[in-house]
Amino acid sequence: MSGTILSILMLAGIALGVGGIYMIGWRHDAKRGWLMIVAAMVMFMNVTIWTIPVAEPGAAGVANAGE
């Protein structure tokens, strides 16, 4: 389920980025265009954060604060 959500989020980010470029370049509405591009970058950062692998708490190589 999370893979599907991340895929939809990436597609929405691409659509927002392309739409932002269109708004800046052809519609000459820079304010809305940059807002769309910033929203796309936020979506890409969310996907990046969610896909970064994290070590398990008891795995080897992870420092335990209690010891």
C-alpha positions as CSV (number, residue, x, y, z in Angstrom):
1,M,0.0,0.0,0.0
2,S,2.8,2.5,0.8
3,G,4.5,1.8,-2.5
4,T,1.3,2.8,-4.3
5,I,1.0,6.0,-2.2
6,L,4.6,6.9,-2.9
7,S,4.2,6.3,-6.6
8,I,1.1,8.6,-6.7
9,L,3.0,11.2,-4.7
10,M,5.8,11.1,-7.3
11,L,3.4,11.4,-10.2
12,A,1.7,14.4,-8.5
13,G,5.0,16.0,-7.9
14,I,6.0,15.7,-11.5
15,A,2.6,17.1,-12.6
16,L,3.0,20.0,-10.2
17,G,6.6,20.7,-11.5
18,V,5.6,20.6,-15.1
19,G,2.5,22.8,-14.4
20,G,4.7,25.3,-12.5
21,I,7.1,25.6,-15.4
22,Y,4.1,26.0,-17.7
23,M,2.6,28.8,-15.5
24,I,5.9,30.7,-15.4
25,G,6.8,30.2,-19.0
26,W,3.6,30.5,-21.0
27,R,1.0,31.9,-18.7
28,H,3.4,34.5,-17.1
29,D,2.0,33.9,-13.7
30,A,5.2,33.5,-11.7
31,K,3.6,33.6,-8.2
32,R,1.5,30.5,-8.8
33,G,4.2,28.8,-10.9
34,W,6.8,29.0,-8.1
35,L,4.2,27.9,-5.6
36,M,3.5,24.8,-7.6
37,I,7.3,24.1,-8.0
38,V,7.8,24.5,-4.2
39,A,4.9,22.1,-3.6
40,A,6.5,19.6,-5.9
41,M,9.8,19.8,-4.1
42,V,8.0,19.2,-0.8
43,M,6.4,16.1,-2.3
44,F,9.8,14.8,-3.5
45,M,11.4,15.5,-0.1
46,N,8.6,13.5,1.6
47,V,9.2,10.6,-0.7
48,T,12.9,10.8,-0.1
49,I,12.4,10.8,3.7
50,W,10.0,7.9,3.6
51,T,12.3,5.8,1.5
52,I,15.6,6.2,3.4
53,P,16.5,2.9,5.1
54,V,16.7,2.9,8.8
55,A,18.6,0.4,11.0
56,E,16.6,-1.8,13.4
57,P,17.0,-0.9,17.1
58,G,18.7,-4.2,18.0
59,A,20.8,-4.6,14.9
60,A,24.6,-4.9,14.9
61,G,26.4,-1.6,14.5
62,V,23.7,0.4,16.3
63,A,24.9,2.1,19.4
64,N,22.7,1.5,22.5
65,A,22.3,4.6,24.7
66,G,21.5,2.5,27.8
67,E,24.8,0.6,27.9
